[in-house]
Structures are given as C-alpha cells and as structure tokens.
Amino acid sequence: GLVGSEMCIRDREKREFLRLGDSFKLMEQAGEACAKQIIKIYKKNRFVVVCGPGNNGGDGYVAADLLLKKGMEIDIYCPISKARESNDNLYYKQKLNKSLFVSKIRSLSNYCYVVDALFGTGLSRTMSNDLSSLVSKINQSKLDVFSVDIPSGINGDTSAVLGEAFKASKTITFFNKKKCHYLYPGKKYCGEIVVEDIGIKKNVFDKIMPNIKKNDPSLWIKNFPFPVSSDHKYSRGMLVINTGPQFQTGAARLAGRSAMRVGAGAVTMVCDEETAKILEPQISVELLSVIKEKNDFQKLLKDKRVSSVLIGPGNGVNDETKARTLMALAFVDHCVIDADAITCFENNPEELFIDTYPHTILTPHEGEFKRLFGEGIALMEDKVLKCVEAAKLAGSIVLLKGADTVIADPEGNVVINASEAPYLATAGSGDVLAGIIASLVGDNKMNAFDAACAGAYIHSKLGEMIGPGLIAEDLIDNIPLMIKKLHSYVAESK
C-alpha cells in the first residue's frame, strides 16, 4: 500500500511523468505489470482485451502480447476504430498479429475475463451510446474485469461516472493511486486496487509538487500531542463544549468523552441550570459550567486555560447557538464548528465567514455543506475542488465528511481520508469525530489542519477495527487502542 508522503496523481501530473521519462519504456513496464497481475489469478484461459486509441490502449497491447506468450487465448477488440492512435499505442499495436483483432465481440460467453484498456484517465466526457452499451453488457455478464490504471468511464479528476463505467474486479495502477481510487462514486467501481512500480523515480514530486495527499500518520505524527511526564491536566488543554437543551445532551456528551479519551486534559460542558440537572448524573470526569447570565459564557472563554472550543453537536438551530458560535470565534483561537452551529448560518453564511480564520475548522456532512456553501459549490462533481472552493470562501479549514472525507485549507492543501468503514454510518459517529478533533487542536497541541487530518484518521481506523455492530460508544471505548497504535507507529518509524 501507499505511505502518507505518497500523493494522489492527477492526469496532468501523469503527463509530466511521461515527459520526464522514456514513454515507450513506461508503457512497456505498465503492460508487463498488468500481465503479471493477471497471471497471478489465471494461468490459461480465453480473454478479450478492449483497447482504446490512447496510451491506456497501448498498455493493453503490451499486456496482451505477454499473455499470448504465456499460452493464453486472446482476442483484441478496438471499438474506436476511426480514432487517431497515439505514437506509443500504434508502436505496440503493430507488433501484434492482425489475426488477434476482432471486428466485434460476438458473445461474451466465449471469454473468461476482460481486460479494460479503453480510456484509463483519458476520459473527460460521456462515452458514446455504442461504448456505453458495450460496457453495460460486460458489466451484466459478471465476467471479471481487469482495468488498466482506472476503470474506463470514470473521470480521473472528479471521480464522476460518465454514463457507464466498467465495474472492475481489480484495477492495476502505476506508481501511485489517483484521486478516483479514493473518491466516490468512482472508487466503488475499482474493485481491488494494486499499485505497481514502473520505474518512475520518487523525486519527480520535487518537480510537480502535488498538494493532494492521502491521509496517513506520516503527515502529522510528529506534531501529535502525546503527553510527557511533566504534564498536568491543564497543560494538556481544556476543551469547552457547548451542550444542547436538557433533552438533547447526548451529542455533546459523546464529543466530550471522546475528547477525554484522545487526550484533552479537561473538558468543560456548558449548559443552563435545567440542563445541568439532566447532564450531571450522566457524566463523571467532565466538568460542568452552568450559564446563569448571558456574559457567563464570555467569562469562561476568557479563561487562559481554554485551549479550544467545540460548538454545534446537539445545540439546536437557534439564535443562542449562533451567538455562542460567534462569541467563541471572537475569544478563542481554536474553534471547531460542527452540526447545528453550521446550519445556523445557512441564510447568511457571510455572517460566519467574516469571523472565521485559517485555523478555524468546519466539519460539515454533505447536507450541512450544501446549506452553508450553496448549490453552486455543493453540486460540483469534483469533491476535492468543491472542498477547496469552500475553504477559500470560508477562509478556514473545511472537513467534508463521508466515506471519502476531504480536508482542505484556504491555501489549497488537501488531504483525502479514504477508508473502508461503512459501520461509521450511525448516530453519534460525527459527534465523536468532532470531539476527537477539538481535543487535538490548540496552541500547545496540533495546528488546525494536522488536527483535522489526525482526527479523521483515528475515527476512520476505529470504524475499520470495530466493524459490524458498531455504535458511537464503541468508538470512544476503543480510542486507547488507537493511541497505542500511534505510539507504535512512532517507535517503528525511528
């Protein structure tokens, strides 16, 4: 798999690689890598290679030649017969015996599997009806599909499905994963993703400087706030959490307990007198701050021990939540704005954005994102681009939650947190995430971007580890195990 310093390669960066190296040699190595992966599964079988006119098709020709030499029965189908082939494509195509090429696929039942070398990352518009029909028939046949680089039919930049796309059993990509290997909907078409080395040197990053990274501890572990022997509870940070009304305290309690587990030295829950009567019997180590007068909240925020504030989980969409959000932004540097505190500003987002900072963290899910940033940004197909645009508009860090969580800052730095944790889709999961992030950020802790990345990583890995039957409380109970794993990561990396 990839390490965190390795980055998602976009199509223009791939073209830069080809410019920097011998493109014929790279194509040969790419085809060899595909053939190697196929041979691991099938020794002798009949298959069809679907080749396009670009370099992806050239990779397919190289793979077909090698598989033929291994004794496999091969048909090659080029459905885009009138297109102009690339020089590299034509070079390897002409090396193959013409008898291997078929004018049409008469029956898919003649084959055991399909190699998809049609477009790869080279597709930017919806396929023709004929091609869409071909892809649909292959998908319906249930044949194993091996896609070269990415399944054809997916936009490599946006991960959008352009009409139809191959549903691959395995995708063989080169040097590094692409955006669509991490982002939905394209990700669900990729099947197992295998990254093959085709001789591209790692120092090409020095020349292309991509700013999209896969989330991994190597990005932020040096700044993780592990405690030291001289610490006391307030040196580890005091997090203030605004709770909801008396019968809506569950979200804040989940956030508070998760924050304590991750490493906040103290968590102060803010509530009114009536709510305190409900909340106090349900907490143990968290502190209560009862607000009796309007300026009591302001007084609390001025306490120099306060390292961060979390506003939103279960707070209610009302004027009080809005006022406390703006007050927190005014008096405390490190604020995490979540849930109801985001929705409060849907009718006037500028009222929030004027008070947010590059170190403010907004953590919306898709619905909250749309309410705050509007359809113009929310409906953009490229999740990375829309998150960057939102971060620039808000002037703050935006963590757009989902199975492919994207974290962006106003400077255009992006981290994609891709995970396989479907059981995180449960009530309270987002509240735990907010608590984790809020506990990590602070002047003597992590910077805001690293805290957002670390929080998303811890949260998703907990989801993967626990799996079936997961409820939000399980995430909290298993946080110590994840912190131990991070300790082990530091020890192993030395």
N, C-alpha and C positions, 0 to 999 in steps of 0.2 A: 504493500500500500504506500501511499504518499506520506511524507512528513510535512509538518506545518510550513516550513520555509518554501516548499514547492507550491507553485501557483497555478491557478486555472488559466489555461492558454486560450486566448481568443483567436479568431480566424486571422486577423491581421498579423498577429504575432507568429502564427504558423507560417505565413508567407514570408515573414522576416527570417525565420529559421531556414527556409528553403533558399533564400537569397544568400544567407551566410555560408551555406554548405553546398555539397555536390548533390543536386536534386535527384539525379539518376540513381546515385548510390543510396540516398534516403528512401527512394521508392522501392528499391530492391530489398532493403532491410525491412521496410514496412511489410512488404509482401511475404518475406520469409517469416516474420513474426506472426502474421496471420496463419500461415500454413502450419507453423509449429503448434499453435493453439488448437487448430482443428485436428491435427494428427493425434493430439493427446486424447481425444474423445473417439474419433472414428479412424479405424485402420484402413478398411477397404469398403467403399460404398459409392453409390452414384449420387452426384450432386450437380447443382446448377449455380454458376456464378453470374450474377446480374451486374453488369458493368456499365458505368456512365462514361462520358467523354472527358472528364477531368482527371486530376491526379488520384482521386479515390478509385476510379476505374482502373488506373494503372496499377495501383496496389493489388487490385483483384486479379489482374492478368499475371502478375508475378506469382501470387499465391496459387493460381490455377496451374501454372507451369510446374511448380514444385510438387503440388499434389498429384499431378499427372505422372510425374516421375516416381511417385510412391505407389503407383499402381491403381490409383482411383479412377473411376469413370467420370468423365467431366463433360458437361455442356456449358457453353458460354453464351449468354444472351445479352445483346446490346439494344435495349428498347429505344434509345435515342439515336437512331441511325443517321439522321441528317445533321447532327451537331458536329462542330469542328473539334477534333480531339486536341488535347494539349500535346506538346512535343514529347514529353516523357511518356504519356499514355500511349501515343502512337508507336513509340520505340518498342515498348514491351508487347503491345498488341501484335505487331508484325512478326514477332519471334514465335508466335503460336501458329500451329497448323490450322488452316482455314476450315478443315473438316470439323473442328471443335465447336464452331459457331452455329447457332440455330437461329432461324428467322422468327420463330415464335415458340413459346412454351405450350406444347400441345396438351400435356397432362401432368399436373404436379405430383400425381401418384407414382410417376416414374422415378421420383427423387427421394432421397433420404433426408437431405437438408439443403439449405440455400445460403450462399454467401452474398451478402448485400454490399456491393461496392459501387453503388449507383451515384450518390452525391456526397456523402460524408458531410463536412462542414460547408460545402459549397452551395447550399441551397438557401435562397433568400425569398423565394416566392412560392405560392401554392403550386403543386405539381399539376400537370395536365390531367384531364379525365382518364386518359388511357393508362397513365402511370399510376394514378390513384387506384384505378380498378385492379391493376396488376398487384400492387402492394396489398390491397384488401383481400384478394384471392389467396395470396401467400399466407397472410395472417390467419385467414379462416381455415387453411389447410392443416394448421397446427404443426407444420414442419419446423424443425429447429432452424433458426436464422442466426447466422454469424455476421454481425455488422462491422464494417471496417471504419474505425475512428468514431463515428456516431451513427445511429440508425438513420437511414435516409428518410427524409420527410420532416426532420426536425431542424429548426433554425438554430445553428450553433451558438449564436449570441444570446438570443432571447429565450431559448428552450421551448418556444412555441411549436406546436404541431401544425404543419402547413397542409391541412386537409387530411391526408393519410400518412402514416409513418410505419415502418417495419417494427414489429414487436420482437425484439431480439432475445434469444436465449443467452447470448454472450456478445459483448462488444469489446473488440480489441482496439485499443487506442495507443498512442505513441508519446513517449517522453513524459507526458503528464495529462491529467484529466482536464476536460474542457468544462465550461460553465454548465452546459446541458447535462453533464454527468451528475451534477449536484442539484440542479433546479428542476422543479416540476413545471409543466407536465412532462417534459422530455425525459426526465430521469426514469419514470416508470416504464419507458419503452426500451431501456438499455439492457435490462437483464443483469447478469454478472458482468462487471467491468474489469478488464485486465489491462494493465499498463505495461507496455513493452518498451525496452530501451532500444532505440535505433541509431544510437551513436551521436545524438545531439549533445553538445557539451553544456554542462550546467552553467558556465559563465555567460551564456547568451542572455541570462537575466540582467547582467550588468549593462547590456546594450538596449534591451527593450523595456526594462523597468516596469513590469506589470504591477498594478496596485490592487489586484483582486487576489485574495489568499483563501486557502482552506483553513478553517479553524482547527488549531492544534496547540497543545501546551507550549511548544517551542516558541510561539509568537509572544507569550505573555508570562511564562512561568517564572522568569527572573524577577518579576515585579509582584508575584503572588504574596499576600501578607501572612506568611507563616509566622506564628508567634515566636518570640525569643524569651529566654528566662527572665529578663528584666521587665517584661511587660506586666501591666496591670489592666484591669477591665477598661478603663477609660483610654489608655494608650492604644488599645485595640479598637477604639472607635465606639461612639454612641450613635445609634441609628434611631431617628424619630419616625414613627409610623402613625399616620392619621387613620383612625378607625372609622367605621361607618356607624349608623344609629344602632340602638340597642339590640335589634334582632337581625343585624347584618354585620356581625363582627368576625364571622368565620374567615373571610378572605384576609383580613389584616392579621388574624392570629396565625394563619398558615405562613404568611410572609414573615412575621416576627419570629416564629420558631425556626424557620429555615435560615434566617439571618443569624440567629444564635448558633445554630449548628455549623454554619460555614466559618464563623469567626468573629462576629460582632461582639465586642466586649460587653455591651449593654444595649438593650432595646427598650425604648420608651414608647408606650402606646398612648396616644392622645384621644381622649373621649370626654363626653359630658357626664354629669353626675348619674343620670338614669342608666346610661350605658355601662358605667363603671360597676354598677350592681350586678349586671349580667356578665361582664367581662372578667372581673376579678376572680371569681371562683374557677374560671376556665384556664387561667394562666398560672405559671409557677415562678419562672426566673425572669420573665419580662416585667418591666416597671410600668406603673400607670401614672399618667399626668392628667388630672381632671381639670377641664376647662370650665371655669365659672363665669369669667368675663371675657369679652372679645380680645382684649390685649394680653390675655394669659398665654395664648399660642405664640404671639410675638416674643414675649419674655422668654419662653422656652427656647425658641430658635436662636436667641442671642447668647445662650449658654455656650461658652467656648469649647465645651466638651463635645458638642454635637458635631459629628463628622459627616453625616449625610441624612437626607430626609426622603421618605417614600410617601407619595400621595396617590390615592386612587383606588386601591383594591377595596371593593365593597363600600366606598364612601358615599355613593349616591350622586346622581347628576343634578346638582343644585348650586345655588349661589354661594353657599358656605364652602363647598368643595372648591369652587373656582377661586374664592377669596383666599383660602388657605394655600392653594397651589401658587398663586402669585406672591403671597407672603413668604412662602418657603423659598421661591426663586430669588426674592429680594434679600433675604437674610442668610441663606446658606449656599455655599458654592456648589455642593454636590447634591443634586436632586434627581430622583428617578420618578418620572411622571408616567402613570400607568392607568389603564382601565377607565373608570368614571372621570378621573381628572383630565383625561384626553377628550372624552366625549363632551365634557362641559363647554368646550371651546368650539364645537362644530359650527355654530352660527357666526362666530367671529374669531377665526384662528389667529388673526394678526394680534389679537389681544394677548395670546400666549406667546407667539413668536417674538414679540418685542421684548419679552423678559427672559427668553431662553438664551443659553450660552453654548459655546462649543463643547463644554464639559457637562451640559445637561443631557440626560438620557431619556428618550421617549421610547416606550415599549408597546406599541400597538399590535393587535392582531389585524387581519385584513379588513374587518368591518370598521374598527376604530380608525384605521389608517384612511379608509375612504371618507369617513365622516370628517376627519381633520384636514386632509390634504385635497379633498375634492376628486371628482371623477377624472379630471384632466390628467392627473398624475396616477391615480389609483388604477385606471384602466390600461396603463402602459403594459405591453406584453413582457418587457424585459424587467424582471423583478429587481435585478441589480441596479439598473438605470433609474427605475422609479424610486428606489430607496435612496439613491444618491441625490436625486432631484428633491426629494422630501427633506433630506438632511440639509441641503443648501437653503431651501426655503425656510426651514425652522431655525437654521443656524445652530443646530445641535446634532447630537448622535441619535440616529433612528435605528432601533432594533425591530425589524418587521418579522413577527413570529410566524412560524409554520413548520412543516416538515423540512423545509429548506430555508431556515431562518437566515436573513441577511442583515448584517450590521454595517452601517455606513456613517461616515462623518462628513462635515461640510467641505472638507478638502478633497473628497472623492476616494478616500481609502475605504476598502470594502473587504469584509470577511464573510464567507459563506459557511454556515454551520449546518452541514448535511448529516443527517442521522437516520437510523432505521429504528424508530421508537414510536410505533403507532399507538401504543397504550398511553402515551402522554396526552392524548386527546381525551381528557377527563376533567371534571370540575375541580378547580383549585390549583391545577398544574401551573397556570400562568402566574398565580399569586406566589407560589413557591419560587418561580424564576425571578420575579421582581424582588423578593426578599433576598435571594442569593446575590443578585447584582448590587442592591443597595448596601449590603454588608461589606462588599469588597471595595467600594469606591470611597475615596477620602484623601485628604492632604497627606497623611502618613501611610496611605494604603496604595491602591492601584489608581492609575489615571482612568478616566471615564471609559475610553474606548477599550482598553485592556480589560476593565471590569465587566463590561458588557459581553466581550468575547469569552472571558473565563466563565461567567455565569451561564451563558448559553451552552458552553461545552459541558460543564458539570451537570447541568439539568438534563441535557440530551443523553449523556452517558449513563446517568441514573435510570432514565427511561429504558435504555437498551439492556441494562443489567437486570432490572426488576422484571420487565416484560408482562406477561399475562396476569390479570388480576390487579394491576397497579391502581392504587388510589393516591391522592396527593400526600396523605400522611406517610405513605411508604417512601416517597422521595426524601422527606425530611429525616426519617429514621435511618436511611442508608447514606446520608451525606458523609458521616465519618469515614465510611469505607472509601468514598471517592477522594477525600482529602488524603487518606493514606496512600492511595494510588498516585496522587500528585507528588507526595513525598518520595515515593519510589521512583517516579519519573525523574525527579531532580537528582537522586542518587545515581541512577543509571546513566544520566547524561554527563556526569562529571568525568 
